[in-house]
Amino acid sequence: MSTERYSADRLYRGMTQALLSRGLSERHAAMVADGLLEASLRGVDTHGIRLFGTYLAELDGGRAKARPELTWTSGAAAVRVLDAGGALGVVAGRIACDEAVALAKEHGVGAVVVRNSNHFGPASAYTLQMARAGTIGFACTNSDALVAPFNGLDPFFGTNPLSLAAVGERGDTFCADLATSQISYSKVKHKKKVGEPLEPGWAVTPEGRDAASSPDAEVGALKPLGGYKGQCLGMMVQVLSAVLAGEPLDSELSHLYAPPYDQPRRVAHFFFALDVPAFADPEAFRQRLSSLCDQVRSQPNAEGTPVIVPGDLEAASTAERRAAGIPMLPEEVAWLAEVEDGGAPTR
């Protein structure tokens, strides 16, 4: 499928204009645009501007609130619980990360649980935010059931991503961001849409066959990352988010890409920040982290392809796309043209 490229600045203006027209504050509109643009710049297209139309549908239908009432409670000095009031997940996540960092700067660690939220985009958007503030950042969220248990057939777990990030010397950044499924549903959905084949082991049909067996095969459920271990990771994320927050389990959540768009989803997130100076000399930590990353990169390889560290591909993509622009699909170009003509896109 053909794509066109647009600068991040142009896309930022278009997205914030569409969000402001729906009643978001300038601060919250900037949070959403920044979060999605960073994902697209880093090459994580499934969790970047491609989600924007879905977020608009959530606002238009009332699933997400343009002016949410945010409520904080505390159970301990370094802990906060945020009721996001049905905010867009990116807004709730950015606000929660700021609080986790502030708590960590005061107490050495800071933990924030978020309830009553929505899909928050890429988990790395928040761990990078925390890492740039001088902490080690961890984030995870539960999500609607798309993944079958190990040896199971029916969707029961979400893709339940988790991420950890920290900054080394000269901005060298370790940033791991992974779904606990073999692949994200957004990527499967995109490949089906553009007619690209699925890889074996990604998903199963409703009958339990590998969905890669036929290009026309219906996807019944995604498979957990690494079999039973992926199921364990997905359940760990659910414990830290939905169970801890007292919110719906994965199997009880409505689906992101489907109606009803006028009903709250009540997604839960978890954020954890560790202030590096509370544990170690910050300069020594940065040196050791970069040394670890460099040693990994210098490892011999059998295929002639460089060994990489989590975050390397995304850093290269960011540099390339800042220079050449972000690729957009035709439907994404359409909403940008609509908003630039003075309208408020409905996609």
Secondary structure, DSSP 4 states (H G I P E B T S, - for coil): ---EEE-HHHHHHHHHHHHHTTT--HHHHHHHHHHHHHHHHTT-GGGTGGGHHHHHHHHHHTSSBSS---EEEEEETTEEEEE-TTB-HHHHHHHHHHHHHHHHHHHSEEEEEEEEE-----THHHHHHHHHTTEEEEEEE---S-BPPTT--S--B----EEEEEE-GGG-EEEEEE-SBSS-HHHHHHHHHHTPPPPTTSEE-TTS-BGGG-TTPPP-EEPBTTTHHHHHHHHHHHIIIIIHHT---GGGSPPTTSS-TTS---EEEEEEEEEGGGTS-HHHHHHHHHHHHHHHHTS--SSS-----TTHHHHHHHHHHHHH-EEE-HHHHHHHHHHHTT-----
